[in-house]
Amino acid sequence: MDTGSSERPMRFIDLGLSKDMTRILTRLEFTTPTPIQEQAIPIALRGDDVIGIAQTGTGKTLAFALPMLQMLNISKKTGLVIVPTRELAHQVKEDIDRIGGHLGFKTVLLVGGANMERQIRSLQRGPHIIIATPGRLNDHIDRKTVRLHTVGVLVLDEADRMLDMGFAPQIDQILKSVPKERQTFLFSATMPPAIAKIARGYMRNPEHIEVSPAGTSAKNIEQGVYFVEPTNRFRLLQDLLEEYRSRPVLVFCRTKHGTKKMAHILNREKFPCEELHSNRSLNQRRLALERFKSGKCKTLIATDVASRGIDVKEIALVVNYDLPDQLEDYVHRIGRTGRAGHTGRAVSFAATDQFRDVKTIERLVGETIEILEAPGTLSVSDIRKLTERSKPQSASRGGRRPTQGRRRRDHHKHSPRRSR
């Protein structure tokens, strides 16, 4: 007989949210707050600035949206949410509208690729919350078609990504255009010096919260790598897609051209897929995401432009067909799977001369990535022999010291067709 008492799970009402807000959350089947929500919401409701270090898939949109909606409902000021990409802007607007719509909030989306005059008309109708990308918002600031003097809550979401994309001047302009007397929420996957500089210059004694160490990936994602030469990669991808044919798969390519070419060939080979990259129009990208999210299309081929803007709760597999140019983007790519309590799987394709890159990723995520085997790929023993042989050459190139590979247990040599 168990005589111990278990601790009651935290509820949204315990965080200080209003009864109206919690009723809406219950109706939408949000029952238990995530760790980032538990930490951020009470601080935000006190009126303090917040810096949240959290990975994708942790529930951080609601961590800033819920207190923002509650506080704007009381103060009658307006909210401004800045995000790096169009896709993420659409997703954030959708999440805010799901809850704010029940409270009478009107939102407007300001992103590039959309009709400017239509956006101006929406702004003239007096939205309560603006969700924008930095470039398009600055276009409106320059044209004097947006008024930011009533902003009471400012959110910078995926701040590190915005800086990586070169938006520092635009963010600086935006921060100078909003009132000094405001509340600011800054969310980022990492905390580089440039983010700390923004905090020092534009935030008031922010509270720092962190739900997982910066640079780590979700623990419920099974990670693996195939060492496979370019000539064998497409065959391996086809095998994986055959195995996961009935489940959602997200494939990342390095270039727009590669993404387009792969989507064309896969569709020709009877693997229906959508493509997502910056050469597609805004409407084409939206339709591709809608088909993927609805399950009408099970495979999406994308560049990193989409790596932080896709919110599909049960992506079964993420494939890094090419390793990302910025290895930190690995975390954001694989963060598309294993979300909302589900388990996920992420596999990467790497050439033999990318062994050091894989080791760098391992240090970044703090985990050993399992070497996988399939027809046409190198075995664990082959990789070890190659890396041992290449050590003297590695040491002589540019003075870089070779990275000592960790020992790995070959848990299961498998074909990608294996049943899971």
KOLSELO-131458 format. One record per residue (C-alpha): residue number from 1; residue in three letters; x, y, z. Coordinates in nm, 3 decimals, always signed. Layout:
 seq type       x       y       z
 NUM  Ala       X       Y       Z
...
! end
This chain:
 seq type       x       y       z
   1  Met  +0.000  +0.000  +0.000
   2  Asp  +0.139  +0.338  -0.099
   3  Thr  +0.101  +0.580  +0.190
   4  Gly  +0.303  +0.858  +0.027
   5  Ser  +0.132  +1.161  -0.121
   6  Ser  +0.222  +1.269  -0.471
   7  Glu  +0.266  +1.637  -0.545
   8  Arg  -0.022  +1.790  -0.741
   9  Pro  +0.080  +1.903  -1.091
  10  Met  +0.099  +2.278  -1.143
  11  Arg  -0.211  +2.428  -1.304
  12  Phe  -0.247  +2.745  -1.511
  13  Ile  -0.466  +2.900  -1.239
  14  Asp  -0.174  +2.857  -0.997
  15  Leu  +0.042  +3.086  -1.213
  16  Gly  -0.176  +3.391  -1.154
  17  Leu  -0.375  +3.380  -1.477
  18  Ser  -0.734  +3.503  -1.463
  19  Lys  -1.033  +3.272  -1.445
  20  Asp  -1.142  +3.385  -1.791
  21  Met  -0.800  +3.294  -1.930
  22  Thr  -0.789  +2.954  -1.759
  23  Arg  -1.141  +2.873  -1.880
  24  Ile  -1.030  +2.940  -2.237
  25  Leu  -0.720  +2.722  -2.188
  26  Thr  -0.934  +2.439  -2.049
  27  Arg  -1.171  +2.467  -2.345
  28  Leu  -0.870  +2.442  -2.579
  29  Glu  -0.743  +2.138  -2.382
  30  Phe  -0.433  +2.308  -2.238
  31  Thr  -0.419  +2.144  -1.897
  32  Thr  -0.067  +2.153  -1.754
  33  Pro  +0.188  +2.432  -1.807
  34  Thr  +0.532  +2.344  -1.941
  35  Pro  +0.845  +2.429  -1.737
  36  Ile  +0.912  +2.751  -1.933
  37  Gln  +0.550  +2.856  -1.879
  38  Glu  +0.570  +2.778  -1.507
  39  Gln  +0.874  +3.000  -1.471
  40  Ala  +0.796  +3.285  -1.711
  41  Ile  +0.426  +3.356  -1.656
  42  Pro  +0.434  +3.454  -1.284
  43  Ile  +0.736  +3.683  -1.345
  44  Ala  +0.569  +3.844  -1.645
  45  Leu  +0.243  +3.899  -1.456
  46  Arg  +0.441  +4.091  -1.191
  47  Gly  +0.532  +4.337  -1.464
  48  Asp  +0.900  +4.241  -1.480
  49  Asp  +1.108  +4.202  -1.794
  50  Val  +1.196  +3.842  -1.883
  51  Ile  +1.488  +3.678  -2.062
  52  Gly  +1.400  +3.317  -2.139
  53  Ile  +1.659  +3.070  -2.267
  54  Ala  +1.463  +2.782  -2.415
  55  Gln  +1.471  +2.551  -2.714
  56  Thr  +1.195  +2.518  -2.969
  57  Gly  +0.909  +2.290  -2.870
  58  Thr  +0.913  +2.397  -2.502
  59  Gly  +0.590  +2.598  -2.514
  60  Lys  +0.753  +2.939  -2.507
  61  Thr  +0.492  +3.103  -2.734
  62  Leu  +0.228  +3.063  -2.464
  63  Ala  +0.489  +3.163  -2.204
  64  Phe  +0.482  +3.515  -2.345
  65  Ala  +0.139  +3.521  -2.512
  66  Leu  -0.069  +3.440  -2.202
  67  Pro  +0.070  +3.714  -1.973
  68  Met  +0.074  +3.959  -2.265
  69  Leu  -0.295  +3.900  -2.339
  70  Gln  -0.393  +3.927  -1.974
  71  Met  -0.196  +4.246  -1.914
  72  Leu  -0.307  +4.416  -2.236
  73  Asn  -0.666  +4.332  -2.146
  74  Ile  -0.621  +4.539  -1.830
  75  Ser  -0.392  +4.819  -1.950
  76  Lys  -0.554  +4.880  -2.292
  77  Lys  -0.207  +4.925  -2.441
  78  Thr  -0.088  +4.732  -2.748
  79  Gly  +0.152  +4.442  -2.795
  80  Leu  +0.435  +4.396  -3.045
  81  Val  +0.591  +4.057  -3.124
  82  Ile  +0.905  +4.044  -3.341
  83  Val  +1.011  +3.711  -3.496
  84  Pro  +1.278  +3.619  -3.753
  85  Thr  +1.078  +3.448  -4.030
  86  Arg  +0.743  +3.465  -4.207
  87  Glu  +0.665  +3.106  -4.113
  88  Leu  +0.721  +3.168  -3.744
  89  Ala  +0.519  +3.490  -3.764
  90  His  +0.221  +3.299  -3.907
  91  Gln  +0.255  +3.033  -3.638
  92  Val  +0.274  +3.286  -3.352
  93  Lys  -0.028  +3.474  -3.488
  94  Glu  -0.223  +3.149  -3.509
  95  Asp  -0.135  +3.061  -3.147
  96  Ile  -0.225  +3.408  -3.017
  97  Asp  -0.551  +3.417  -3.216
  98  Arg  -0.659  +3.081  -3.073
  99  Ile  -0.670  +3.235  -2.727
 100  Gly  -0.696  +3.608  -2.788
 101  Gly  -0.987  +3.565  -3.028
 102  His  -1.203  +3.454  -2.733
 103  Leu  -1.116  +3.781  -2.555
 104  Gly  -1.184  +4.008  -2.852
 105  Phe  -0.821  +4.075  -2.945
 106  Lys  -0.741  +4.175  -3.303
 107  Thr  -0.399  +4.094  -3.446
 108  Val  -0.218  +4.199  -3.762
 109  Leu  +0.066  +4.026  -3.943
 110  Leu  +0.344  +4.235  -4.098
 111  Val  +0.577  +4.018  -4.306
 112  Gly  +0.763  +4.055  -4.633
 113  Gly  +0.613  +3.910  -4.949
 114  Ala  +0.262  +4.023  -4.853
 115  Asn  +0.069  +4.318  -4.994
 116  Met  +0.185  +4.640  -4.825
 117  Glu  -0.137  +4.835  -4.888
 118  Arg  -0.346  +4.558  -4.734
 119  Gln  -0.122  +4.566  -4.427
 120  Ile  -0.163  +4.944  -4.402
 121  Arg  -0.543  +4.908  -4.407
 122  Ser  -0.522  +4.645  -4.131
 123  Leu  -0.306  +4.880  -3.922
 124  Gln  -0.558  +5.161  -3.969
 125  Arg  -0.824  +4.940  -3.809
 126  Gly  -0.633  +4.956  -3.480
 127  Pro  -0.506  +4.606  -3.396
 128  His  -0.430  +4.519  -3.035
 129  Ile  -0.123  +4.309  -3.121
 130  Ile  +0.123  +4.334  -3.411
 131  Ile  +0.325  +4.025  -3.511
 132  Ala  +0.605  +4.122  -3.747
 133  Thr  +0.938  +4.035  -3.903
 134  Pro  +1.208  +4.303  -3.852
 135  Gly  +1.248  +4.401  -4.217
 136  Arg  +0.880  +4.459  -4.294
 137  Leu  +0.816  +4.639  -3.964
 138  Asn  +1.101  +4.877  -4.042
 139  Asp  +0.947  +4.940  -4.385
 140  His  +0.631  +5.055  -4.208
 141  Ile  +0.830  +5.263  -3.958
 142  Asp  +1.009  +5.439  -4.245
 143  Arg  +0.678  +5.501  -4.425
 144  Lys  +0.518  +5.619  -4.098
 145  Thr  +0.233  +5.373  -4.157
 146  Val  +0.267  +5.209  -3.814
 147  Arg  +0.241  +5.384  -3.478
 148  Leu  +0.426  +5.220  -3.191
 149  His  +0.373  +5.486  -2.922
 150  Thr  +0.107  +5.274  -2.747
 151  Val  +0.318  +4.956  -2.721
 152  Gly  +0.308  +4.832  -2.363
 153  Val  +0.449  +4.483  -2.415
 154  Leu  +0.732  +4.402  -2.657
 155  Val  +0.837  +4.044  -2.738
 156  Leu  +1.160  +3.949  -2.917
 157  Asp  +1.118  +3.582  -3.006
 158  Glu  +1.407  +3.373  -3.143
 159  Ala  +1.634  +3.672  -3.079
 160  Asp  +1.956  +3.484  -3.155
 161  Arg  +1.817  +3.374  -3.491
 162  Met  +1.728  +3.734  -3.581
 163  Leu  +2.084  +3.843  -3.510
 164  Asp  +2.224  +3.547  -3.708
 165  Met  +2.015  +3.664  -4.003
 166  Gly  +2.167  +4.013  -3.987
 167  Phe  +1.869  +4.196  -3.839
 168  Ala  +2.065  +4.377  -3.565
 169  Pro  +2.024  +4.727  -3.725
 170  Gln  +1.650  +4.674  -3.775
 171  Ile  +1.602  +4.551  -3.417
 172  Asp  +1.792  +4.854  -3.289
 173  Gln  +1.563  +5.082  -3.492
 174  Ile  +1.252  +4.908  -3.356
 175  Leu  +1.371  +4.930  -2.996
 176  Lys  +1.430  +5.303  -3.040
 177  Ser  +1.078  +5.345  -3.184
 178  Val  +0.881  +5.195  -2.895
 179  Pro  +0.817  +5.369  -2.560
 180  Lys  +1.083  +5.334  -2.292
 181  Glu  +0.810  +5.263  -2.039
 182  Arg  +0.715  +4.916  -2.151
 183  Gln  +0.758  +4.552  -2.056
 184  Thr  +0.997  +4.342  -2.264
 185  Phe  +1.015  +3.965  -2.308
 186  Leu  +1.318  +3.824  -2.488
 187  Phe  +1.331  +3.456  -2.581
 188  Ser  +1.634  +3.290  -2.734
 189  Ala  +1.781  +2.942  -2.773
 190  Thr  +2.128  +3.072  -2.683
 191  Met  +2.273  +3.375  -2.503
 192  Pro  +2.552  +3.519  -2.720
 193  Pro  +2.715  +3.854  -2.628
 194  Ala  +2.495  +4.043  -2.876
 195  Ile  +2.182  +3.931  -2.690
 196  Ala  +2.335  +4.035  -2.358
 197  Lys  +2.406  +4.376  -2.512
 198  Ile  +2.038  +4.418  -2.606
 199  Ala  +1.937  +4.323  -2.253
 200  Arg  +2.174  +4.580  -2.100
 201  Gly  +2.067  +4.857  -2.334
 202  Tyr  +1.693  +4.808  -2.365
 203  Met  +1.561  +4.600  -2.073
 204  Arg  +1.495  +4.691  -1.709
 205  Asn  +1.649  +4.448  -1.459
 206  Pro  +1.526  +4.142  -1.651
 207  Glu  +1.469  +3.813  -1.473
 208  His  +1.669  +3.531  -1.635
 209  Ile  +1.507  +3.190  -1.669
 210  Glu  +1.641  +2.880  -1.840
 211  Val  +1.467  +2.547  -1.881
 212  Ser  +1.762  +2.361  -2.034
 213  Pro  +2.127  +2.448  -2.087
 214  Ala  +2.187  +2.661  -2.394
 215  Gly  +2.281  +2.452  -2.695
 216  Thr  +2.125  +2.129  -2.573
 217  Ser  +1.865  +1.936  -2.767
 218  Ala  +1.550  +1.771  -2.642
 219  Lys  +1.614  +1.450  -2.449
 220  Asn  +1.327  +1.263  -2.613
 221  Ile  +1.486  +1.279  -2.958
 222  Glu  +1.677  +0.974  -3.080
 223  Gln  +1.974  +1.106  -3.279
 224  Gly  +2.185  +0.920  -3.532
 225  Val  +2.423  +0.983  -3.820
 226  Tyr  +2.493  +0.791  -4.140
 227  Phe  +2.838  +0.841  -4.291
 228  Val  +2.745  +0.819  -4.656
 229  Glu  +2.897  +0.964  -4.970
 230  Pro  +2.685  +1.198  -5.186
 231  Thr  +2.633  +0.933  -5.457
 232  Asn  +2.451  +0.706  -5.211
 233  Arg  +2.252  +0.965  -5.017
 234  Phe  +1.941  +0.980  -5.230
 235  Arg  +1.893  +0.603  -5.225
 236  Leu  +1.924  +0.609  -4.846
 237  Leu  +1.669  +0.890  -4.822
 238  Gln  +1.425  +0.694  -5.037
 239  Asp  +1.462  +0.395  -4.803
 240  Leu  +1.388  +0.614  -4.501
 241  Leu  +1.085  +0.773  -4.667
 242  Glu  +0.955  +0.427  -4.758
 243  Glu  +0.986  +0.323  -4.394
 244  Tyr  +0.806  +0.637  -4.274
 245  Arg  +0.564  +0.666  -4.568
 246  Ser  +0.256  +0.704  -4.346
 247  Arg  +0.416  +0.946  -4.098
 248  Pro  +0.531  +1.310  -4.123
 249  Val  +0.895  +1.353  -4.228
 250  Leu  +1.088  +1.680  -4.253
 251  Val  +1.400  +1.683  -4.473
 252  Phe  +1.651  +1.969  -4.454
 253  Cys  +1.872  +2.067  -4.747
 254  Arg  +2.148  +2.328  -4.749
 255  Thr  +2.045  +2.527  -5.059
 256  Lys  +1.728  +2.649  -5.227
 257  His  +1.836  +2.486  -5.554
 258  Gly  +1.898  +2.153  -5.381
 259  Thr  +1.559  +2.170  -5.209
 260  Lys  +1.375  +2.238  -5.534
 261  Lys  +1.563  +1.966  -5.723
 262  Met  +1.505  +1.706  -5.451
 263  Ala  +1.133  +1.782  -5.429
 264  His  +1.102  +1.746  -5.807
 265  Ile  +1.281  +1.409  -5.812
 266  Leu  +1.094  +1.271  -5.511
 267  Asn  +0.756  +1.363  -5.661
 268  Arg  +0.864  +1.198  -5.987
 269  Glu  +0.966  +0.884  -5.792
 270  Lys  +0.619  +0.862  -5.630
 271  Phe  +0.718  +1.013  -5.296
 272  Pro  +0.471  +1.305  -5.273
 273  Cys  +0.630  +1.605  -5.103
 274  Glu  +0.614  +1.982  -5.066
 275  Glu  +0.906  +2.224  -5.084
 276  Leu  +0.972  +2.523  -4.856
 277  His  +1.240  +2.782  -4.929
 278  Ser  +1.275  +3.156  -4.982
 279  Asn  +1.235  +3.138  -5.361
 280  Arg  +0.875  +3.029  -5.310
 281  Ser  +0.610  +3.300  -5.279
 282  Leu  +0.449  +3.366  -4.943
 283  Asn  +0.128  +3.200  -5.060
 284  Gln  +0.316  +2.894  -5.191
 285  Arg  +0.498  +2.858  -4.859
 286  Arg  +0.176  +2.892  -4.662
 287  Leu  +0.000  +2.630  -4.874
 288  Ala  +0.296  +2.390  -4.841
 289  Leu  +0.290  +2.424  -4.463
 290  Glu  -0.088  +2.382  -4.449
 291  Arg  -0.072  +2.062  -4.655
 292  Phe  +0.206  +1.927  -4.433
 293  Lys  +0.034  +2.022  -4.107
 294  Ser  -0.300  +1.879  -4.218
 295  Gly  -0.140  +1.548  -4.317
 296  Lys  -0.238  +1.579  -4.685
 297  Cys  +0.134  +1.561  -4.764
 298  Lys  +0.361  +1.353  -4.540
 299  Thr  +0.701  +1.486  -4.654
 300  Leu  +0.832  +1.843  -4.649
 301  Ile  +1.169  +1.939  -4.802
 302  Ala  +1.300  +2.264  -4.653
 303  Thr  +1.595  +2.496  -4.610
 304  Asp  +1.690  +2.654  -4.278
 305  Val  +1.453  +2.941  -4.350
 306  Ala  +1.184  +2.712  -4.207
 307  Ser  +1.376  +2.547  -3.925
 308  Arg  +1.222  +2.767  -3.656
 309  Gly  +0.889  +2.835  -3.819
 310  Ile  +0.734  +2.490  -3.841
 311  Asp  +0.508  +2.383  -3.556
 312  Val  +0.375  +2.035  -3.626
 313  Lys  +0.339  +1.841  -3.304
 314  Glu  +0.406  +1.488  -3.427
 315  Ile  +0.681  +1.497  -3.689
 316  Ala  +0.814  +1.141  -3.672
 317  Leu  +1.150  +1.196  -3.841
 318  Val  +1.383  +1.485  -3.922
 319  Val  +1.649  +1.416  -4.187
 320  Asn  +1.950  +1.643  -4.223
 321  Tyr  +2.027  +1.557  -4.587
 322  Asp  +2.305  +1.817  -4.561
 323  Leu  +2.459  +1.928  -4.233
 324  Pro  +2.374  +2.295  -4.170
 325  Asp  +2.625  +2.568  -4.253
 326  Gln  +2.591  +2.700  -3.898
 327  Leu  +2.622  +2.394  -3.678
 328  Glu  +2.413  +2.565  -3.407
 329  Asp  +2.119  +2.532  -3.648
 330  Tyr  +2.136  +2.156  -3.591
 331  Val  +1.957  +2.208  -3.258
 332  His  +1.680  +2.409  -3.419
 333  Arg  +1.636  +2.161  -3.703
 334  Ile  +1.597  +1.855  -3.485
 335  Gly  +1.376  +2.053  -3.247
 336  Arg  +1.095  +2.006  -3.502
 337  Thr  +1.051  +1.647  -3.378
 338  Gly  +0.998  +1.516  -3.026
 339  Arg  +0.759  +1.799  -2.937
 340  Ala  +0.474  +1.830  -2.687
 341  Gly  +0.580  +1.520  -2.495
 342  His  +0.614  +1.297  -2.802
 343  Thr  +0.929  +1.103  -2.885
 344  Gly  +1.106  +1.179  -3.211
 345  Arg  +1.395  +1.074  -3.430
 346  Ala  +1.656  +1.278  -3.616
 347  Val  +1.916  +1.139  -3.855
 348  Ser  +2.192  +1.320  -4.039
 349  Phe  +2.386  +1.234  -4.353
 350  Ala  +2.757  +1.317  -4.332
 351  Ala  +3.055  +1.260  -4.560
 352  Thr  +3.368  +1.100  -4.417
 353  Asp  +3.547  +1.436  -4.411
 354  Gln  +3.269  +1.576  -4.189
 355  Phe  +3.359  +1.359  -3.891
 356  Arg  +3.495  +1.664  -3.707
 357  Asp  +3.171  +1.853  -3.772
 358  Val  +2.975  +1.569  -3.616
 359  Lys  +3.203  +1.578  -3.310
 360  Thr  +3.144  +1.954  -3.284
 361  Ile  +2.768  +1.894  -3.289
 362  Glu  +2.807  +1.634  -3.015
 363  Arg  +2.985  +1.888  -2.797
 364  Leu  +2.714  +2.142  -2.876
 365  Val  +2.425  +1.917  -2.774
 366  Gly  +2.611  +1.742  -2.494
 367  Glu  +2.528  +1.396  -2.628
 368  Thr  +2.688  +1.118  -2.828
 369  Ile  +2.525  +1.077  -3.168
 370  Glu  +2.500  +0.713  -3.266
 371  Ile  +2.670  +0.604  -3.589
 372  Leu  +2.409  +0.416  -3.793
 373  Glu  +2.469  +0.161  -4.067
 374  Ala  +2.270  +0.076  -4.378
 375  Pro  +2.349  -0.051  -4.729
 376  Gly  +2.582  +0.199  -4.897
 377  Thr  +2.703  +0.361  -4.574
 378  Leu  +3.032  +0.326  -4.391
 379  Ser  +3.049  +0.102  -4.087
 380  Val  +3.157  +0.211  -3.740
 381  Ser  +3.490  +0.029  -3.783
 382  Asp  +3.545  +0.196  -4.124
 383  Ile  +3.491  +0.539  -3.969
 384  Arg  +3.734  +0.467  -3.688
 385  Lys  +4.001  +0.353  -3.934
 386  Leu  +3.955  +0.660  -4.152
 387  Thr  +3.971  +0.901  -3.860
 388  Glu  +4.282  +0.735  -3.721
 389  Arg  +4.447  +0.752  -4.063
 390  Ser  +4.355  +1.119  -4.112
 391  Lys  +4.492  +1.248  -3.782
 392  Pro  +4.835  +1.359  -3.909
 393  Gln  +4.678  +1.539  -4.208
 394  Ser  +4.420  +1.706  -3.982
 395  Ala  +4.693  +1.834  -3.755
 396  Ser  +4.889  +1.985  -4.043
 397  Arg  +4.598  +2.177  -4.199
 398  Gly  +4.582  +2.527  -4.059
 399  Gly  +4.733  +2.413  -3.731
 400  Arg  +4.403  +2.256  -3.616
 401  Arg  +4.437  +1.981  -3.363
 402  Pro  +4.242  +1.666  -3.436
 403  Thr  +3.940  +1.588  -3.225
 404  Gln  +3.959  +1.258  -3.041
 405  Gly  +3.650  +1.056  -3.124
 406  Arg  +3.453  +0.905  -2.839
 407  Arg  +3.411  +0.530  -2.820
 408  Arg  +3.071  +0.416  -2.941
 409  Arg  +2.884  +0.099  -2.892
 410  Asp  +2.727  -0.030  -3.208
 411  His  +2.386  -0.094  -3.050
 412  His  +2.223  -0.214  -3.368
 413  Lys  +2.346  -0.230  -3.722
 414  His  +2.033  -0.172  -3.914
 415  Ser  +1.877  -0.098  -4.246
 416  Pro  +1.667  +0.218  -4.248
 417  Arg  +1.377  -0.009  -4.337
 418  Arg  +1.378  -0.169  -3.992
 419  Ser  +1.048  -0.174  -3.807
 420  Arg  +1.020  +0.079  -3.527
! end
